[in-house]
Amino acid sequence: MKSQRDFRNYLAGAALAFGFVLLTIQIIIILFGGLSEVELLANDSLIWNIIYGSNLGGGLLGGYLVARHRKTDYIQTGTVVAVLAYIFEFVYSTILERIPMDIWSSVSLILGGIMGAMFFKARMERERITGVKETEESKPLQEPSEPVKQD
């Protein structure tokens, strides 16, 4: 049962990471009026850097959120989320866009997933050391004002 729940968490994080990448690619397609292999090769530096950045950001987001839910094996969590997201991206780009992604997309997704999981681990360590959680509950409560006496 726990294995199935972990797998669902991995899939959810991978779908979120891929969704971030897909949204970025669709915005690029809208802005540049469609992407073909010729256009991608012509605008190599700008478009590919945006795609790699979105892969890094998507992996970071997915890895962070799954690690937050799982709270163990941070590097494994980030790596599995990123590899699943890359599989989603590869299948999508090969079947629908007919432009297979290169190795740098997988590298940036995996780095993002691991970085996201490690950011969560660093946050947990900081909370453990300081003893203060960074949530709404840790904000100082305001004393309720005294009710106005009516005569």
N, C-alpha and C positions, 0 to 999 in steps of 0.2 A: 504494500500500500504506500509506504513512504517513497519507494522507488518511483512509483507512478506519479506521485505528487511532485517529486523532484524533476522528473521528465517534463511534466506540464509547466513547471516554473522555467525550466530551460527553454522550452518552446515559446513561452510567453515573452521572455527576455529577448530571444532571437527574433521573434516577430516584431517587437518594438524597435530593436536595432535596425532591422531591415526596413521597417516602415519609415524610419527617419531617413535612411538612404534613399528609399523609393520616392519619398516626398521631395527630396533635394533634386533627384534626377528629373522628376516631372516638372519641377519649377525651371530647371535648366532647359528642358525641352520647350516649355512655353516661352521662355525668354529668347532663346536662340532659334525658334521656329523649327524644331525637329533636329534630331541628331542622326547623322549617318557616319559611316566609318571615315569618309573623306573629311567631313566637318570636324570630327573628333581629332583626327591627325593634324588638321590645320590649326585648331585652337588648343593644341596640346597642353600648354602650361596652365592656362586659366581654368578650363573645364575640368581637366583631370585633377588639379589641385583642389578644386571645390568638391569633387567626388571623393577624393581621398580624405579630405577633412570631414565630410559627412560620414564616411565609414568610421573614422576615428571617433567622432562624436556619438554616432549610433551605438558603436561597441561600448563606449564609456557609459552611456545611459543604460543600456541593457545589462551590462556587467554589474553596475552599481546597484540597480534595483533587484536583480536576482540575488546578489550577495547579501543585500539587506534582508531579504526574506529567508535566505538559507543559513547564513551566519557561520558556515564552516567551509573549509577547503576553498579559499578565495581564488587562488590561481586556477584551480581546476574549474571553478564556477565561471570565471571570466572567459577561459579558453573554450569551454563547451558552448557557452552562449554565442561567442564570436564565430565558431566553426559552423554552428547551425545557421546563424544569420548569413554567413558566406554561402552556404548551400542554397538557402532561399534566394539570395542575390544572383548566384550563378545560374540557377534554373530559370529565374525570371528573365535575366538579361539574354540568356541563350535562346530561350523559346520565344519570348515576345519581342525583345528589342533586336535580336540577332547580332548582338555585339557582346562577345564573351568578355568578362572582366579579367583583368590581369592579376598577377601575383601580388602586386602592391595593394590591391583592394583587400585581399585576405590578410596581408601583413598589418594593414592599418586597422582592420576590424579586430584582429586578435590582440594587437597592442591596446586598442581602446577598451576591449573587454577586460583585459588584465588590469589596466589602469583604473577602470571603474571599480572593479572588485577591491583593488588595493586602496583606493580612496575611501571606500567604506571601512576597510580594516583599519586605516589610519584614524578615521573618525571614531571608531569603537575604542581604539587604544587611548585616544585623547580623552574620551568620556570616562574610561576606566581609571586613568591616571588622575584626572581632575575631580572625578566624582560628580560631575555636573552633566546632565543630559541637555542637548541643544534642541529642546522642543518648546512648545507653547507653555507647557507645564512649568518650565524652569524660570519663566519670567516672574518678577516679583508681583505679588497680588496687591491691588490697591485696597486700602481700607474703605469699607463702605461709609459713606457720609452719614452723619447723624440725621435722623428724620427731623423735619421742621415741626416744631410744636405749634399746634393750632389752638387758639383760645376760644 
